[in-house]
Amino acid sequence: MSESVFVSVLIPAKNEAQNLPSLLNEIRTALAGEQYEVLVVDDGSTDDTLRVLQQIKASGFEPLRILHHAVSLGQSTSIWHAARAARGEWLATLDGDGQNDPADLPGMLALVRNTGQVNDRNPGQPVTLVAGHRVNRRDTASKRWASRFANALRSRMLKDATPDTGCGLKLIQRAAFLQLPYFDHMHRFIPALIQRHHGRMIVHPVHHRHRQAGVSNYGNLDRALVGILDLFGVWWLVRRTRLNAQPEEMTG
């Protein structure tokens, strides 16, 4: 594989042995012709996730890189570790359960390559984040309710202009992501944190699918409620930020 990588696909995966083979095959199809890599983080799985990933790698899927947590550290930490290890200029995040559709990736990549053609309020500013918006949710009623509650509260406090911050499908400039403060559950607030650094965001409608196998390991109602504490922390960060100007080096 060429050392030049345009996009690194980051997938946190806990007990997703049954979903990863088809998901990785879909990524291979969607990104045919791209310079890409795929980093899957086995986040302390207790099923055959690691063995399945090693088999896929051995079968000749050269772009695949496998990271392993001996114990589960959570979705945000998995994404953060993968981002640090990634070689791509852009990071594409997907959930390991297969509910995000890799077929949406080419359209998102086209947006960052054709910034000047995007019709929005900042046509001249480069795109930093393309945030997926699941227009047709395929989750349980309780999960959809928790998401609506969290989105409404977050939107009111952070004013981040993001209808679906919980969507796992995002495309983020790697350099911008690495400037963000790390904390557990930070992945839920990437749009607000990117805007805190005055990055330009585009919201892009994406597909959402039913989980094919296994059970949800991330994003349950209890995690959403715990996230309220994180919300107040991000609100504090945003209000205390002074990054809207850069110092000018003077001569003489």
LUMLUM-538710 format. One line per field, with one value per atom (N, C-alpha, C): y, x, z; atom name. Coordinates in Angstrom, 1 decimal, decimal comma. Atoms other than C-alpha are relative to their C-alpha. Layout:
N
c2	Y_...
c1	X_...
c3	Z_...
drenvex	CA_...
END
This chain:
252
c2	-1,2_0,0_1,2_-1,3_3,5_0,7_-0,7_5,6_1,2_-1,2_8,5_-0,5_0,4_8,1_1,3_-1,1_10,6_-0,1_0,2_9,2_-1,2_1,1_7,0_-0,2_0,4_5,2_-0,6_0,4_4,8_-0,7_0,8_2,1_-0,5_0,6_1,5_-1,2_1,2_-2,1_-0,8_0,9_-4,0_-1,1_1,2_-7,5_0,1_-0,2_-6,9_-1,0_1,0_-10,1_-0,4_0,4_-10,8_1,1_-1,1_-7,4_0,6_-0,6_-6,4_-0,6_0,4_-8,7_0,7_-0,6_-7,3_1,5_-1,5_-3,7_0,3_-0,3_-3,9_-0,3_0,2_-5,4_1,2_-1,2_-2,5_1,2_-1,1_0,0_-0,2_0,3_-1,7_0,4_-0,3_-1,3_1,5_-1,4_2,3_0,8_-0,8_3,5_-0,5_0,4_1,7_1,1_-1,1_4,0_1,1_-1,0_6,1_-0,5_0,3_6,2_0,0_0,0_5,0_-1,1_1,0_2,9_-0,2_0,3_1,3_-0,4_0,4_1,3_-0,4_0,5_-0,9_-0,2_0,2_-0,7_-1,0_1,0_-3,9_0,5_-0,6_-2,3_-0,9_1,0_-5,1_-1,0_1,0_-7,5_-1,3_1,3_-10,7_-1,1_1,0_-12,4_-0,2_0,3_-13,3_1,2_-1,2_-9,7_0,0_-0,1_-9,8_-1,1_1,1_-13,2_0,3_-0,3_-12,2_1,1_-1,0_-9,0_-0,5_0,5_-10,9_-0,9_0,9_-13,4_0,9_-0,9_-10,5_0,6_-0,6_-8,9_-1,1_1,1_-12,3_-0,4_0,4_-12,8_1,0_-0,9_-9,8_1,3_-1,4_-6,7_0,9_-0,8_-4,6_1,3_-1,2_-1,3_-0,1_0,2_-2,8_0,0_0,0_-1,9_-0,3_0,4_-3,4_0,5_-0,5_-1,7_-0,8_0,8_-3,6_0,6_-0,4_-2,5_-1,3_1,2_-5,3_0,0_-0,2_-3,8_1,1_-1,0_-1,7_1,4_-1,3_2,0_1,0_-0,8_3,3_0,6_-0,4_4,8_1,2_-1,2_8,2_-0,3_0,4_6,7_-0,8_0,8_4,2_0,9_-0,9_7,0_0,8_-0,8_9,1_-0,7_0,8_6,4_-0,3_0,3_5,5_1,3_-1,3_9,2_0,3_-0,3_9,5_-0,9_1,0_6,4_0,2_-0,1_7,4_0,7_-0,7_8,5_0,9_-0,7_10,1_1,5_-1,4_13,8_0,2_0,0_13,1_-1,2_1,1_10,9_-0,2_0,4_9,1_-0,9_0,8_7,7_-0,8_0,8_4,8_-0,9_0,9_2,7_-1,4_1,4_-1,0_-0,9_0,9_-2,3_-0,1_0,1_-1,7_0,9_-0,8_0,8_1,2_-1,0_3,5_-0,6_0,6_3,0_0,6_-0,5_3,2_0,6_-0,6_4,1_1,5_-1,4_7,6_0,7_-0,6_8,2_0,7_-0,7_9,1_1,4_-1,3_11,9_1,0_-0,9_13,3_0,4_-0,4_13,2_1,0_-1,0_15,1_1,4_-1,4_17,9_0,6_-0,6_18,4_0,3_-0,3_18,3_1,1_-1,1_20,8_1,0_-1,0_23,3_1,2_-1,2_26,2_-0,2_0,3_24,5_-0,2_0,2_24,1_1,3_-1,2_26,5_0,2_-0,3_27,8_1,4_-1,4_30,9_0,4_-0,2_30,5_-0,6_0,7_29,6_0,0_-0,1_30,6_-0,7_0,6_28,9_-1,6_1,4_25,3_-0,8_0,9_22,5_-0,7_0,7_21,1_-1,3_1,1_18,7_-0,2_0,4_16,9_-0,9_0,8_15,7_-0,7_0,7_13,0_0,3_-0,1_13,4_-1,1_1,2_10,2_0,4_-0,6_11,3_-1,1_1,1_7,9_-1,0_0,8_6,4_-1,4_1,4_2,6_-0,6_0,4_2,4_-0,3_0,3_1,3_1,3_-1,2_3,7_0,7_-0,6_4,2_0,7_-0,7_5,0_1,3_-1,3_7,5_1,1_-1,0_9,2_0,6_-0,5_9,4_0,9_-0,8_10,8_1,4_-1,3_13,5_0,9_-0,8_14,5_0,6_-0,5_14,8_1,0_-1,0_16,6_1,3_-1,2_19,1_0,8_-0,7_19,9_0,5_-0,4_20,0_1,2_-1,1_22,3_1,3_-1,2_24,7_0,6_-0,5_24,9_0,5_-0,3_24,8_0,8_-0,7_26,3_-0,4_0,6_24,0_-0,3_0,1_24,0_-1,4_1,4_20,2_-0,8_0,7_18,1_-1,4_1,5_14,7_-0,2_0,1_15,0_-1,5_1,4_11,3_-0,9_0,8_10,1_-0,4_0,5_7,9_0,3_-0,2_8,8_1,5_-1,3_11,9_0,0_-0,2_13,2_1,2_-1,1_15,3_0,2_-0,2_16,9_-0,4_0,6_15,0_1,1_-1,0_18,1_0,7_-0,7_19,8_-0,9_0,9_16,7_-0,1_0,2_16,4_1,3_-1,2_20,0_0,0_0,0_19,1_-0,6_0,6_18,4_-1,4_1,3_14,8_-0,2_0,4_13,5_-1,1_1,1_10,4_0,6_-0,4_10,8_1,3_-1,1_13,6_-0,1_0,2_12,0_0,6_-0,5_13,2_1,5_-1,4_16,8_0,5_-0,4_16,9_1,2_-1,2_19,5_1,3_-1,2_21,9_0,3_-0,2_21,4_0,5_-0,5_21,9_1,5_-1,4_25,1_0,9_-0,8_26,2_0,5_-0,4_26,3_0,7_-0,8_28,2_-0,8_0,8_25,3_0,0_0,0_25,1_-1,4_1,2_22,4_0,0_0,2_21,0_-1,2_1,1_18,8_-0,7_0,7_16,0_-1,2_1,1_13,6_-1,4_1,3_9,9_-1,1_1,2_6,5_-0,5_0,7_4,6_-1,4_1,4_0,8_-0,7_0,8_-1,8_-0,8_0,8_-3,6_-1,5_1,3_-7,0_-1,1_1,1_-9,0_0,7_-0,5_-8,6_1,1_-1,0_-5,9_1,2_-1,2_-2,3_0,1_-0,1_-1,7_1,5_-1,4_2,1_0,8_-0,9_4,9_-0,4_0,4_3,4_1,2_-1,1_5,6_0,4_-0,4_5,4_0,9_-0,7_6,7_1,4_-1,3_9,5_0,9_-0,8_10,6_0,5_-0,4_10,5_1,1_-1,1_12,7_1,4_-1,4_15,6_0,7_-0,6_16,1_0,5_-0,4_16,2_1,3_-1,2_18,7_1,3_-1,2_21,2_0,3_-0,2_20,7_0,6_-0,6_21,4_1,4_-1,3_24,4_1,0_-0,8_25,7_0,3_-0,1_25,1_1,0_-1,0_27,0_1,4_-1,4_30,0_0,5_-0,5_30,2_0,0_0,0_29,9_1,4_-1,3_32,8_-0,3_0,5_31,3_0,7_-0,7_33,8_0,9_-0,9_35,7_-0,6_0,5_34,8_1,1_-1,1_36,9_0,3_-0,5_38,9_0,2_-0,2_38,6_1,4_-1,3_42,1_0,0_-0,1_43,0_1,4_-1,3_45,8_0,3
c1	0,8_0,0_0,9_-0,7_1,2_0,1_-0,1_2,5_-0,9_0,9_0,3_-1,4_1,3_-3,0_-0,9_0,8_-5,8_-1,0_1,0_-8,4_0,2_-0,1_-8,1_-1,4_1,3_-11,3_0,2_-0,2_-11,5_-1,3_1,1_-13,8_0,2_-0,1_-14,2_-0,9_0,8_-15,4_0,1_0,1_-16,5_-1,0_0,8_-17,8_-0,9_0,7_-18,6_0,5_-0,6_-17,1_-1,0_0,9_-20,3_-0,3_0,3_-20,6_1,2_-1,1_-17,1_0,4_-0,3_-16,5_-0,8_0,8_-19,4_0,3_-0,3_-18,6_1,3_-1,3_-15,0_0,0_0,2_-16,0_-0,7_0,7_-18,4_1,0_-1,0_-15,6_0,9_-0,9_-13,3_-0,7_0,7_-16,0_-0,2_0,3_-16,9_1,2_-1,2_-13,3_0,9_-0,9_-12,0_0,5_-0,5_-9,7_0,6_-0,5_-9,0_1,3_-1,2_-5,7_-0,5_0,6_-7,0_0,6_-0,4_-6,4_-1,2_1,1_-8,8_0,6_-0,4_-8,0_-1,1_1,0_-10,2_0,6_-0,5_-9,8_-0,9_0,6_-10,7_0,0_0,1_-12,0_-0,3_0,2_-11,6_-1,1_1,1_-13,9_0,2_0,0_-14,8_-0,5_0,3_-15,9_1,2_-1,1_-13,9_0,4_-0,3_-13,5_1,5_-1,4_-9,7_0,4_-0,3_-9,4_-0,5_0,6_-11,8_0,8_-0,8_-9,8_1,3_-1,3_-6,5_-0,2_0,3_-8,1_-0,2_0,3_-9,3_1,3_-1,3_-5,8_0,8_-0,8_-4,2_-0,5_0,5_-6,5_0,4_-0,5_-5,0_-0,6_0,6_-6,9_1,1_-1,2_-3,7_-0,3_0,2_-5,3_-0,4_0,5_-6,5_1,2_-0,9_-4,6_-0,8_0,7_-5,6_0,6_-0,4_-5,4_-0,8_0,6_-6,2_0,1_0,0_-7,3_-0,2_0,1_-6,8_-1,3_1,3_-9,8_-0,7_0,7_-12,6_0,2_-0,3_-11,7_-1,1_1,1_-14,8_0,2_0,0_-15,7_0,9_-0,8_-14,0_1,5_-1,4_-10,7_0,5_-0,4_-10,7_0,2_-0,1_-11,3_1,3_-1,2_-8,6_1,3_-1,2_-6,0_0,2_-0,1_-6,8_0,4_-0,3_-6,6_1,5_-1,4_-3,2_0,9_-0,7_-2,0_-0,2_0,3_-3,6_1,0_-0,9_-1,7_-0,7_0,8_-4,5_-0,1_0,3_-5,1_-1,4_1,4_-8,8_-0,3_0,5_-10,4_-1,5_1,4_-13,7_-0,3_0,4_-15,4_-1,3_1,2_-17,9_-0,1_0,2_-19,5_0,2_-0,4_-18,5_-1,2_1,2_-22,1_-0,6_0,5_-22,7_-1,2_1,1_-25,5_0,3_-0,4_-23,5_0,3_-0,1_-23,4_1,3_-1,3_-19,8_-0,3_0,3_-21,5_-0,2_0,1_-22,0_1,4_-1,3_-18,2_0,4_-0,5_-17,5_-0,7_0,6_-20,1_0,5_-0,6_-18,6_1,4_-1,3_-15,1_-0,1_0,2_-16,4_-0,2_0,2_-17,5_1,2_-1,2_-14,1_1,0_-0,8_-12,5_-0,5_0,7_-15,0_-0,6_0,5_-15,3_-0,6_0,5_-15,9_-1,3_1,2_-18,9_-1,2_1,0_-20,7_-0,8_0,8_-23,6_-0,4_0,3_-23,5_0,5_-0,2_-22,7_1,5_-1,4_-18,9_0,7_-0,4_-18,1_1,5_-1,5_-14,4_0,8_-0,7_-13,5_0,1_-0,1_-12,1_-0,8_0,8_-14,2_0,9_-0,7_-13,0_-0,7_0,8_-15,8_-1,2_1,3_-18,6_-0,7_0,7_-21,1_-1,2_1,2_-23,5_-1,2_1,3_-27,2_-0,8_0,8_-29,2_-1,5_1,3_-32,4_-1,1_1,0_-34,1_0,5_-0,6_-33,1_-0,6_0,4_-33,3_0,3_-0,3_-32,9_-1,3_1,2_-35,2_-0,7_0,7_-37,8_0,7_-0,6_-36,0_1,3_-1,2_-32,7_-0,3_0,4_-34,4_-0,5_0,4_-36,0_1,2_-1,2_-32,7_0,8_-0,7_-31,1_-0,7_0,7_-33,8_0,2_-0,2_-33,5_1,3_-1,3_-29,8_0,3_-0,2_-29,8_-0,6_0,7_-32,3_0,7_-0,8_-30,4_1,3_-1,3_-27,1_-0,1_0,2_-28,4_-0,3_0,4_-29,9_1,2_-1,1_-26,7_1,2_-1,2_-24,0_-0,2_0,3_-25,8_1,0_-1,0_-23,7_-0,6_0,6_-26,2_0,2_-0,1_-26,0_-1,2_1,2_-29,2_0,3_-0,2_-27,5_1,4_-1,4_-24,2_0,3_-0,2_-24,6_0,3_-0,3_-24,2_1,5_-1,4_-21,1_0,8_-0,6_-20,4_0,4_-0,5_-18,2_1,3_-1,3_-15,3_0,6_-0,7_-12,8_1,4_-1,4_-9,6_0,9_-0,7_-7,0_0,7_-0,7_-4,9_-1,0_1,0_-8,1_-0,4_0,4_-9,1_1,0_-1,1_-5,7_0,2_-0,1_-6,1_-1,1_1,1_-9,3_0,4_-0,3_-9,2_-0,6_0,4_-9,4_-0,7_0,7_-12,0_-0,9_0,9_-14,2_-1,3_1,2_-17,3_0,2_-0,2_-15,7_-0,6_0,5_-16,9_-1,4_1,3_-20,4_0,0_0,0_-19,3_1,0_-1,0_-17,0_-0,5_0,4_-19,1_0,2_-0,2_-19,1_1,4_-1,4_-15,4_0,7_-0,6_-14,5_-0,4_0,5_-16,6_0,7_-0,8_-14,8_1,3_-1,2_-11,7_-0,2_0,4_-13,5_0,2_0,0_-13,5_-1,4_1,2_-16,1_-0,6_0,7_-18,7_-1,1_1,1_-21,1_-0,8_0,9_-24,1_-0,4_0,3_-24,6_-0,9_0,9_-27,6_0,6_-0,5_-26,6_-1,0_0,9_-28,2_0,2_-0,2_-28,8_-0,7_0,5_-29,4_-0,3_0,2_-30,6_1,2_-1,1_-28,0_-0,3_0,3_-27,6_0,3_-0,3_-26,1_0,5_-0,5_-25,2_-0,9_0,7_-26,3_0,8_-0,6_-25,5_1,0_-1,0_-22,3_0,3_-0,2_-22,2_-1,3_1,1_-24,7_-1,4_1,2_-27,3_-0,5_0,6_-29,7_0,8_-0,7_-27,6_1,3_-1,1_-24,6_-0,4_0,5_-26,7_-0,3_0,2_-27,7_1,3_-1,3_-24,1_0,6_-0,5_-23,3_-0,4_0,4_-25,2_1,1_-1,2_-22,2_1,0_-1,0_-19,9_-0,5_0,6_-22,3_0,3_-0,3_-21,8_1,5_-1,4_-18,1_0,4_-0,2_-18,1_-0,5_0,6_-20,4_1,0_-1,0_-17,7_1,2_-1,2_-14,9_-0,3_0,4_-16,8_0,0_0,1_-17,5_1,4_-1,3_-13,9_1,1_-0,9_-12,3_0,3_-0,4_-10,3_0,9_-0,8_-9,1_-0,5_0,5_-10,8_1,0_-1,0_-7,6_1,4_-1,4_-3,9_0,9_-0,9_-1,0_0,8_-0,8_0,9_1,5_-1,4_4,7_0,5_-0,5_6,2_1,5_-1,4_9,5_0,5_-0,6_11,9_-0,2
c3	0,0_0,0_0,0_0,0_-0,8_1,3_-1,3_2,1_0,0_0,1_0,8_0,3_-0,4_2,6_0,0_-0,1_2,0_1,1_-1,1_4,4_0,8_-0,9_7,4_0,6_-0,6_8,4_1,4_-1,4_12,2_0,5_-0,4_13,6_1,5_-1,3_17,4_0,0_0,1_17,8_1,3_-1,2_20,9_-0,2_0,2_20,4_-1,3_1,3_16,7_-1,0_0,9_15,2_-1,1_1,0_13,3_-1,0_0,9_11,8_-0,8_0,6_10,9_-1,4_1,4_7,8_-1,1_1,1_5,8_0,0_0,0_7,0_-0,7_0,6_6,0_-1,5_1,4_2,6_-0,7_0,5_2,1_-0,1_0,0_2,9_-1,2_1,1_0,4_-1,3_1,2_-2,3_-0,1_0,1_-1,4_-0,3_0,1_-1,3_-1,1_1,1_-4,4_-0,8_0,8_-6,2_1,0_-0,9_-3,0_0,6_-0,8_-1,1_1,5_-1,3_2,3_0,8_-1,0_5,4_0,9_-0,9_7,9_1,3_-1,3_11,6_0,9_-0,9_13,7_1,4_-1,3_17,4_0,7_-0,8_19,2_1,5_-1,3_22,4_1,1_-1,0_24,9_-0,2_0,3_23,1_0,7_-0,7_24,8_-1,0_1,1_21,5_-0,9_0,9_18,4_-0,8_0,8_17,2_-0,4_0,4_17,3_-1,0_0,9_15,7_-1,4_1,3_12,9_-0,7_0,7_12,2_-0,5_0,4_12,1_-1,2_1,2_9,6_-1,2_1,1_7,4_-0,5_0,4_7,5_-0,7_0,6_6,7_-1,4_1,2_3,8_-1,2_1,1_1,9_0,0_-0,1_3,1_0,5_-0,4_3,1_0,7_-0,7_4,2_1,4_-1,4_7,5_1,0_-1,1_10,6_1,3_-1,2_14,0_1,2_-1,3_17,3_1,1_-1,0_20,5_1,4_-1,4_24,0_0,8_-0,9_26,6_0,8_-0,6_28,4_-0,7_0,7_27,1_0,6_-0,4_27,2_-0,5_0,5_25,4_-1,4_1,3_22,1_-0,3_0,2_22,5_0,0_-0,1_23,6_-1,2_1,2_20,8_-1,2_1,2_18,2_0,2_-0,3_19,9_-0,3_0,3_19,8_-1,5_1,4_16,2_-0,8_0,6_15,2_0,1_-0,2_16,7_-0,8_0,8_14,8_-1,5_1,4_11,5_-0,8_0,9_8,5_-1,0_1,0_6,5_0,4_-0,2_6,0_0,6_-0,5_6,8_0,8_-0,8_9,4_-0,2_0,1_8,7_1,1_-1,1_11,8_-0,4_0,1_11,6_1,2_-1,1_14,2_-0,5_0,4_14,2_-0,1_0,0_14,3_-1,4_1,3_10,6_-0,3_0,3_11,0_-0,8_0,9_9,3_-1,4_1,3_5,5_-0,7_0,7_3,9_-1,3_1,3_0,6_0,1_-0,2_2,1_-0,1_-0,1_2,3_-1,3_1,2_-1,4_-0,1_0,0_-1,2_1,0_-1,0_2,0_-0,4_0,5_0,5_-1,1_1,1_-2,5_0,5_-0,6_-0,2_0,4_-0,4_1,2_-1,1_1,2_-2,2_-0,9_0,8_-3,7_0,8_-1,0_-0,9_-0,7_0,6_-3,3_-0,6_0,7_-4,8_1,0_-1,0_-1,5_0,3_-0,2_-1,1_1,5_-1,4_2,5_0,3_-0,4_4,5_-0,1_0,1_4,2_-1,2_1,2_0,6_-0,2_0,2_0,8_1,1_-1,1_4,1_-0,2_0,1_3,9_1,0_-0,9_5,4_0,9_-1,0_8,6_0,4_-0,5_9,5_-0,9_0,6_7,5_1,0_-1,0_10,1_-0,6_0,5_9,2_0,8_-0,6_9,8_-0,4_0,3_10,1_-0,2_0,3_8,3_0,2_-0,2_8,8_1,0_-1,1_12,2_0,0_-0,1_12,5_1,4_-1,4_16,3_0,7_-0,9_19,1_0,4_-0,5_20,4_1,1_-1,2_23,7_-0,4_0,4_21,9_-0,8_0,7_19,6_0,9_-1,0_22,6_0,7_-0,7_24,4_-0,9_0,9_21,3_-0,2_0,2_20,8_1,2_-1,2_24,4_0,1_-0,1_24,3_-1,0_1,0_21,0_0,3_-0,4_22,2_1,1_-1,1_25,4_-0,5_0,5_23,7_-0,9_1,0_20,9_0,7_-0,7_23,4_0,8_-0,8_25,5_-0,9_0,8_22,8_-1,2_1,3_19,8_-1,1_0,9_17,6_-1,4_1,3_14,7_-0,6_0,5_14,5_0,4_-0,4_14,3_0,5_-0,4_15,0_0,4_-0,4_16,9_0,3_-0,4_17,9_-1,2_1,2_14,3_0,0_0,0_14,2_-1,3_1,2_10,6_-0,2_0,1_10,4_-0,8_0,7_8,2_0,6_-0,7_10,1_-0,5_0,3_9,2_1,2_-1,1_11,2_0,8_-0,7_12,1_1,0_-0,9_13,5_1,1_-1,0_15,4_1,2_-1,0_17,2_0,8_-0,9_18,5_1,0_-1,0_20,4_1,3_-1,3_24,1_0,1_-0,2_25,0_1,3_-1,2_27,5_-0,4_0,3_27,8_-0,5_0,6_25,6_-0,9_0,8_23,6_-1,4_1,4_20,3_-0,1_0,1_21,2_-0,3_0,1_21,0_-1,0_1,0_18,0_-0,7_0,7_16,1_0,8_-0,9_19,1_0,2_-0,2_19,7_-1,2_1,2_16,1_-0,2_0,1_16,0_1,1_-1,0_19,2_-0,5_0,6_17,2_-1,4_1,2_14,4_-1,3_1,2_12,0_-0,7_0,8_9,2_0,0_0,0_9,5_-1,1_0,9_6,8_0,6_-0,3_7,8_-1,2_1,2_5,3_0,3_-0,2_5,2_-0,4_0,2_5,5_0,3_-0,2_5,5_1,4_-1,3_8,7_-0,1_0,2_8,9_1,3_-1,1_11,3_0,3_-0,4_13,3_-0,4_0,6_11,7_1,1_-1,0_14,7_1,2_-1,3_18,3_0,7_-0,8_20,8_0,1_-0,1_21,3_1,1_-1,1_23,3_0,4_-0,3_23,1_-0,3_0,2_23,3_0,6_-0,7_25,6_0,8_-0,7_27,6_1,3_-1,2_30,8_-0,4_0,5_28,8_-0,4_0,4_27,4_1,2_-1,2_30,9_0,7_-0,5_32,1_-0,8_0,9_29,1_0,3_-0,3_30,6_0,8_-0,8_33,0_-1,0_1,1_29,9_-0,7_0,7_28,3_0,7_-0,8_31,1_-0,1_0,1_30,8_-1,3_1,4_27,0_0,0_0,0_27,6_0,7_-0,7_30,1_-0,9_0,8_27,6_-1,1_1,1_24,8_0,5_-0,5_27,0_0,4_-0,5_28,2_-1,1_1,1_24,7_-0,5_0,6_23,3_-1,2_1,1_20,0_-1,3_1,2_17,6_-0,6_0,6_16,9_0,2_-0,1_16,3_0,2_-0,2_17,5_-1,2_1,1_15,0_0,4_-0,3_15,0_-0,5_0,4_14,9_-0,2_0,4_13,4_0,5_-0,4_14,5_1,4
drenvex	N_CA_C_N_CA_C_N_CA_C_N_CA_C_N_CA_C_N_CA_C_N_CA_C_N_CA_C_N_CA_C_N_CA_C_N_CA_C_N_CA_C_N_CA_C_N_CA_C_N_CA_C_N_CA_C_N_CA_C_N_CA_C_N_CA_C_N_CA_C_N_CA_C_N_CA_C_N_CA_C_N_CA_C_N_CA_C_N_CA_C_N_CA_C_N_CA_C_N_CA_C_N_CA_C_N_CA_C_N_CA_C_N_CA_C_N_CA_C_N_CA_C_N_CA_C_N_CA_C_N_CA_C_N_CA_C_N_CA_C_N_CA_C_N_CA_C_N_CA_C_N_CA_C_N_CA_C_N_CA_C_N_CA_C_N_CA_C_N_CA_C_N_CA_C_N_CA_C_N_CA_C_N_CA_C_N_CA_C_N_CA_C_N_CA_C_N_CA_C_N_CA_C_N_CA_C_N_CA_C_N_CA_C_N_CA_C_N_CA_C_N_CA_C_N_CA_C_N_CA_C_N_CA_C_N_CA_C_N_CA_C_N_CA_C_N_CA_C_N_CA_C_N_CA_C_N_CA_C_N_CA_C_N_CA_C_N_CA_C_N_CA_C_N_CA_C_N_CA_C_N_CA_C_N_CA_C_N_CA_C_N_CA_C_N_CA_C_N_CA_C_N_CA_C_N_CA_C_N_CA_C_N_CA_C_N_CA_C_N_CA_C_N_CA_C_N_CA_C_N_CA_C_N_CA_C_N_CA_C_N_CA_C_N_CA_C_N_CA_C_N_CA_C_N_CA_C_N_CA_C_N_CA_C_N_CA_C_N_CA_C_N_CA_C_N_CA_C_N_CA_C_N_CA_C_N_CA_C_N_CA_C_N_CA_C_N_CA_C_N_CA_C_N_CA_C_N_CA_C_N_CA_C_N_CA_C_N_CA_C_N_CA_C_N_CA_C_N_CA_C_N_CA_C_N_CA_C_N_CA_C_N_CA_C_N_CA_C_N_CA_C_N_CA_C_N_CA_C_N_CA_C_N_CA_C_N_CA_C_N_CA_C_N_CA_C_N_CA_C_N_CA_C_N_CA_C_N_CA_C_N_CA_C_N_CA_C_N_CA_C_N_CA_C_N_CA_C_N_CA_C_N_CA_C_N_CA_C_N_CA_C_N_CA_C_N_CA_C_N_CA_C_N_CA_C_N_CA_C_N_CA_C_N_CA_C_N_CA_C_N_CA_C_N_CA_C_N_CA_C_N_CA_C_N_CA_C_N_CA_C_N_CA_C_N_CA_C_N_CA_C_N_CA_C_N_CA_C_N_CA_C_N_CA_C_N_CA_C_N_CA_C_N_CA_C_N_CA_C_N_CA_C_N_CA_C_N_CA_C_N_CA_C_N_CA_C_N_CA_C_N_CA_C_N_CA_C_N_CA_C_N_CA_C_N_CA_C_N_CA_C_N_CA_C_N_CA_C_N_CA_C_N_CA_C_N_CA_C_N_CA_C_N_CA_C_N_CA_C_N_CA_C_N_CA_C_N_CA_C_N_CA_C_N_CA_C_N_CA_C_N_CA_C_N_CA_C_N_CA_C_N_CA_C_N_CA_C_N_CA_C_N_CA_C_N_CA_C_N_CA_C_N_CA_C_N_CA_C_N_CA_C_N_CA_C_N_CA_C_N_CA_C_N_CA_C_N_CA_C_N_CA_C_N_CA_C_N_CA_C_N_CA_C_N_CA_C_N_CA_C_N_CA_C_N_CA_C_N_CA_C_N_CA_C_N_CA_C_N_CA_C_N_CA_C_N_CA_C_N_CA_C_N_CA_C_N_CA_C_N_CA_C_N_CA_C_N_CA_C_N_CA_C_N_CA_C_N_CA_C_N_CA_C_N_CA_C_N_CA_C_N_CA_C_N_CA_C_N_CA_C_N_CA_C_N_CA_C_N_CA_C_N_CA_C_N_CA_C_N_CA_C
END
